[in-house]
Amino acid sequence: MNTIRSLQLMQYGGPDTVRIADLPAPVAGPAQVLVRVHAAGVNALDWKLREGYVKDAFPLPLPAVLGIELAGVVEQVGSDVSLFKVGDRVMGPLGGLGAYADLVAVDADKLAVLPEGLSMVQAAALPVAAVSAWQSLHLAGPLKAGQRILIHGAAGAVGGFAVQFAHQAGAHVSATALGSHADYVHGLGADHVIDYQTSQFEALVSDIDLVLDYVGGDTLARSWSVLAEDGVIVSTASPAILASTPAGRRGLWFMNQPDAARLADIARQVAAGRLQSQVAAVVPFEDLPAAIERSRTLPQMGKTVVDFLR
Ligand SMILES: NC(=O)c1ccc[n+]([C@@H]2O[C@H](COP(=O)([O-])OP(=O)(O)OC[C@H]3O[C@@H](n4cnc5c(N)ncnc54)[C@H](OP(=O)(O)O)[C@@H]3O)[C@@H](O)[C@H]2O)c1
């Protein structure tokens, strides 16, 4: 039997509850392609799943293979798939779990072809973070030039793209980040960067039309006071926003939706140098359990990517 490496969550808990283990190689279903994974993005969802924080929203039969996005080469094509052929370089979100494995069967409609000049590592950083940034920025309605936007977690994987998209749209962008990340966030297009460790953002900004909350918790709770009267908060981090939005205010919970066309467009912009994609660290497969833990505990600018070929 052909076996492959995978990273599995054995039970909810700390770093030692994830383990590298062999699995039988999968085959592509009729609407799927089988991808030989070259790189996969590490997401905050990995440690949230591991800890069991989101087990009600994402109930998992354990053990479960973690990982939600990948880049690799098509090795087999399902009978109903005409969009891809063996040998294509593809990237995408799974719309579920299982990307931390050498071979993954993926729904073909979630995948996009890598543009010329984009590496597998660069590609694996895009499907969740960049598309979530775009979708969350536009969730509350069309953007207007001059709109005042506050982005929490601006140095993170999602935040870094959101700052750039908001700046491109002509918004006035305020952003919160660690002071040591301020130059990076300014460089992405933020007009005003607030060090969340030394300053209270609510003392420094007001009349905000749109808050993008990529942090949650207390940061979300304190953000209602900075909103303009008809302002809105979109949170990717706290589903509690649905129950905690004060009467008369507008708060939206965001859930990423795979969008292959948007992903392809963003990837072309990155390959052409019009959009910056910050890869904070590239780690080998064996380092994944530790990398997931570091994404929970250490400050980071941008995205960690696991390189399966290292
Ligand atoms: N619902 C969905 O569909 C969806 C999709 C994608 C992501 N998400 C969620 O969205 C959030 C962001 O994702 P991500 O991939 O960008 O995570 P990330 O790369 O870990 O970024 C989070 C950023 O938040 C910053 N931060 C921490 N505490 C902060 C504070 N008090 N004020 C301002 N910034 C603070 C960190 O900055 P420093 O390093 O500067 O401390 C880090 O850069 C996560 O909770 C993730 O689970 C949800």
The ligand as an SDF file (V2000), in Angstrom:
LIG
                    3D

 48 52  0  0  0  0  0  0  0  0999 V2000
  -13.3910   33.4930   10.0180 N   0  0  0  0  0  0  0  0  0  0  0  0
  -12.5840   33.2130    8.9920 C   0  0  0  0  0  0  0  0  0  0  0  0
  -13.0020   32.7470    7.9270 O   0  0  0  0  0  0  0  0  0  0  0  0
  -11.1130   33.5200    9.1450 C   0  0  0  0  0  0  0  0  0  0  0  0
  -10.2420   33.4830    8.0490 C   0  0  0  0  0  0  0  0  0  0  0  0
   -8.9000   33.8250    8.2440 C   0  0  0  0  0  0  0  0  0  0  0  0
   -8.4460   34.1850    9.5060 C   0  0  0  0  0  0  0  0  0  0  0  0
   -9.3210   34.1840   10.5440 N   0  0  0  0  0  0  0  0  0  0  0  0
   -8.9000   34.6250   11.8870 C   0  0  0  0  0  0  0  0  0  0  0  0
   -8.4830   35.9840   11.7630 O   0  0  0  0  0  0  0  0  0  0  0  0
   -7.4730   36.2590   12.7150 C   0  0  0  0  0  0  0  0  0  0  0  0
   -6.2220   36.8050   12.0130 C   0  0  0  0  0  0  0  0  0  0  0  0
   -5.6830   35.7850   11.1930 O   0  0  0  0  0  0  0  0  0  0  0  0
   -4.1750   35.8770   10.7070 P   0  0  0  0  0  0  0  0  0  0  0  0
   -3.9380   34.6740    9.8750 O   0  0  0  0  0  0  0  0  0  0  0  0
   -3.8850   37.2220   10.1780 O   0  0  0  0  0  0  0  0  0  0  0  0
   -3.4180   35.6850   12.1130 O   0  0  0  0  0  0  0  0  0  0  0  0
   -1.9460   36.1620   12.4780 P   0  0  0  0  0  0  0  0  0  0  0  0
   -1.0820   36.1080   11.2790 O   0  0  0  0  0  0  0  0  0  0  0  0
   -1.5850   35.3910   13.6900 O   0  0  0  0  0  0  0  0  0  0  0  0
   -2.1200   37.7000   12.8160 O   0  0  0  0  0  0  0  0  0  0  0  0
   -2.7030   38.1810   13.9710 C   0  0  0  0  0  0  0  0  0  0  0  0
   -2.0140   39.4950   14.2700 C   0  0  0  0  0  0  0  0  0  0  0  0
   -2.6770   40.0860   15.3710 O   0  0  0  0  0  0  0  0  0  0  0  0
   -1.7220   40.8710   16.0270 C   0  0  0  0  0  0  0  0  0  0  0  0
   -2.1740   41.1750   17.3760 N   0  0  0  0  0  0  0  0  0  0  0  0
   -2.2130   40.3950   18.4760 C   0  0  0  0  0  0  0  0  0  0  0  0
   -2.7690   41.0610   19.4840 N   0  0  0  0  0  0  0  0  0  0  0  0
   -3.1060   42.2920   19.0110 C   0  0  0  0  0  0  0  0  0  0  0  0
   -3.7170   43.4370   19.5460 C   0  0  0  0  0  0  0  0  0  0  0  0
   -4.1300   43.4580   20.8170 N   0  0  0  0  0  0  0  0  0  0  0  0
   -3.9120   44.5100   18.7510 N   0  0  0  0  0  0  0  0  0  0  0  0
   -3.5290   44.5110   17.4670 C   0  0  0  0  0  0  0  0  0  0  0  0
   -2.9200   43.4540   16.8810 N   0  0  0  0  0  0  0  0  0  0  0  0
   -2.7230   42.3610   17.6540 C   0  0  0  0  0  0  0  0  0  0  0  0
   -0.4480   40.0930   15.9810 C   0  0  0  0  0  0  0  0  0  0  0  0
    0.4820   41.1340   15.8480 O   0  0  0  0  0  0  0  0  0  0  0  0
    1.8880   41.1860   16.5020 P   0  0  0  0  0  0  0  0  0  0  0  0
    2.6620   40.0720   15.8510 O   0  0  0  0  0  0  0  0  0  0  0  0
    2.2390   42.5510   16.0520 O   0  0  0  0  0  0  0  0  0  0  0  0
    1.6630   40.9890   17.9700 O   0  0  0  0  0  0  0  0  0  0  0  0
   -0.5600   39.3330   14.6480 C   0  0  0  0  0  0  0  0  0  0  0  0
    0.2200   39.9860   13.6790 O   0  0  0  0  0  0  0  0  0  0  0  0
   -7.2160   34.9370   13.4700 C   0  0  0  0  0  0  0  0  0  0  0  0
   -7.9970   34.9540   14.6350 O   0  0  0  0  0  0  0  0  0  0  0  0
   -7.7360   33.8790   12.4960 C   0  0  0  0  0  0  0  0  0  0  0  0
   -8.1320   32.6910   13.1570 O   0  0  0  0  0  0  0  0  0  0  0  0
  -10.6330   33.8510   10.3990 C   0  0  0  0  0  0  0  0  0  0  0  0
  1  2  1  0
  2  3  2  0
  2  4  1  0
  4  5  1  0
  4 48  2  0
  5  6  2  0
  6  7  1  0
  7  8  2  0
  8  9  1  0
  8 48  1  0
  9 10  1  0
  9 46  1  0
 10 11  1  0
 11 12  1  0
 11 44  1  0
 12 13  1  0
 13 14  1  0
 14 15  2  0
 14 16  1  0
 14 17  1  0
 17 18  1  0
 18 19  2  0
 18 20  1  0
 18 21  1  0
 21 22  1  0
 22 23  1  0
 23 24  1  0
 23 42  1  0
 24 25  1  0
 25 26  1  0
 25 36  1  0
 26 27  1  0
 26 35  1  0
 27 28  2  0
 28 29  1  0
 29 30  1  0
 29 35  2  0
 30 31  1  0
 30 32  2  0
 32 33  1  0
 33 34  2  0
 34 35  1  0
 36 37  1  0
 36 42  1  0
 37 38  1  0
 38 39  2  0
 38 40  1  0
 38 41  1  0
 42 43  1  0
 44 45  1  0
 44 46  1  0
 46 47  1  0
M  CHG  2   8   1  16  -1
M  END
$$$$
